Amino acid sequence: MTPRPEGEAAHFRALEALYAEAPINRLFDSTLEIAEPGLARIRFRVDERHYHAAGAAHGTSYFKMLDDAAFYACNSLVTDRFLLTTQFNLLLTRPIKAGEVVAEGRWVSGRRRVFVADARLIDASGEEVARGTGTFMRSQIALAGLPGYRTA
């Protein structure tokens, strides 16, 4: 189901609330913003808790934020079902140190069962530090039944 223009804002706010309710996000200082269909931004703060032994962010932080941004870019186009990540490719180009990072996801293709999106991470200095492409598919999980997803 594709969102109707008058319902888009409610759907976007409900997805943002769903993101905030996910238990994994208690581990990350992050917020999701969906301003338009097919575009999602996650602002998050990296600190020493996210570092590997060599003093930069561990790859799990890169993956999580890239996957989430791409996922929400796609799920912004679907109002009835939760999508699932079926594949994700990463390209890590620079280490991330402490500071704010933005993950930006953009829908690329697909409208029925399978969706494709790209995502990139931008560090506090404005440099791209990673990029990824994911494939997402509709699940049998209704969005309306998930904690935090409320359109009214």
C-alpha positions in Angstrom: 0.0 0.0 0.0 1.4 3.4 -1.0 0.8 6.3 1.4 -1.7 9.0 0.4 -0.4 12.5 0.5 -2.7 13.6 3.3 -1.5 10.6 5.4 2.2 10.9 4.7 3.1 13.1 7.6 1.3 10.9 10.1 3.0 7.8 8.6 6.4 9.5 8.8 5.9 10.5 12.4 4.7 7.0 13.3 7.9 5.5 11.7 10.0 8.0 13.7 8.2 6.9 16.9 8.7 3.2 15.9 12.4 3.9 15.5 12.6 5.6 18.9 10.8 2.6 20.6 13.2 -0.1 19.2 15.2 -1.5 22.1 18.4 -1.4 20.1 18.2 2.4 19.9 18.7 2.6 23.7 22.4 1.8 22.8 22.7 4.8 20.4 22.1 8.5 20.9 20.2 8.9 17.6 17.1 10.4 16.0 15.3 9.5 12.8 13.8 12.2 10.5 11.7 11.5 7.5 10.9 14.7 5.6 9.7 13.2 2.3 8.9 9.8 0.7 12.0 7.8 0.0 14.3 9.9 2.1 15.4 9.2 5.7 18.1 10.8 7.9 19.4 9.6 11.2 21.5 11.9 13.3 23.6 10.1 15.9 26.5 10.8 18.2 29.5 8.5 18.2 31.6 8.4 21.4 34.2 6.2 23.0 31.6 3.5 23.9 31.4 2.7 20.1 35.2 2.4 19.6 37.1 -0.8 18.7 40.6 -1.4 20.2 42.3 1.0 17.8 40.2 4.1 18.9 37.6 4.6 16.2 34.0 3.5 15.7 33.5 -0.2 15.3 31.9 -1.4 12.1 28.7 -2.3 13.8 27.9 1.4 14.2 28.4 2.0 10.5 26.2 -1.0 9.5 23.4 -0.1 11.9 23.0 3.5 10.8 23.4 2.8 7.1 20.9 -0.1 7.3 18.4 1.9 9.3 18.6 4.9 7.1 18.1 2.8 3.9 15.4 0.8 5.6 13.3 3.8 6.7 13.7 5.4 3.3 12.0 2.4 1.8 9.4 1.9 4.6 8.4 5.5 4.2 6.8 4.3 1.0 4.9 1.4 2.7 2.1 2.1 5.2 0.8 -1.4 6.0 3.8 -3.7 6.5 7.2 -3.7 8.2 10.0 -4.3 5.7 12.9 -6.7 6.4 16.5 -6.3 5.3 17.4 -9.2 3.0 20.9 -8.0 1.9 23.2 -5.1 2.6 26.6 -4.2 1.1 29.0 -1.8 2.9 31.9 0.3 1.8 33.8 1.8 4.8 36.1 4.6 3.6 37.3 6.5 6.7 37.4 5.9 10.4 34.8 7.7 12.5 35.9 9.5 15.7 33.7 11.1 18.4 31.1 13.5 17.2 27.8 13.8 15.3 27.3 11.7 12.2 24.4 11.7 9.8 23.2 8.7 8.0 21.2 9.5 4.9 19.1 6.8 3.1 17.4 7.2 -0.3 15.0 4.8 -2.0 16.3 3.7 -5.4 13.8 1.3 -6.8 11.0 -1.2 -6.1 7.4 -0.5 -5.1 5.7 -3.9 -4.6 7.6 -6.6 -2.8 11.3 -5.8 -3.0 12.8 -2.3 -2.4 16.4 -1.1 -3.0 18.0 1.9 -1.2 21.4 3.5 -0.9 22.7 5.1 2.2 25.8 7.2 3.2 27.4 8.4 6.4 28.6 11.9 6.7 30.9 12.8 9.7 31.1 16.0 11.7 33.5 17.6 9.2 31.1 16.9 6.3 33.1 14.1 4.8 31.5 10.9 3.5 32.9 8.0 5.6 30.8 5.1 4.4 28.3 4.0 1.9 25.9 1.1 1.5 23.2 -0.4 -0.6 20.4 -2.6 0.8 17.6 -4.8 -0.4 14.4 -4.9 1.7 11.2 -7.0 1.3 7.7 -6.8 2.7 7.1 -9.0 5.7 3.9 -10.4 7.1 4.3 -8.0 10.1 1.7 -5.3 10.2 3.1 -1.9 11.1 0.0 -1.0 13.1 0.7 -3.9 15.5 4.2 -2.7 16.4 5.0 -0.8 19.6 5.4 2.9 18.9 3.8 2.9 15.5 0.8 5.2 15.9 -0.7 7.3 13.1 -3.4 8.9 15.2 
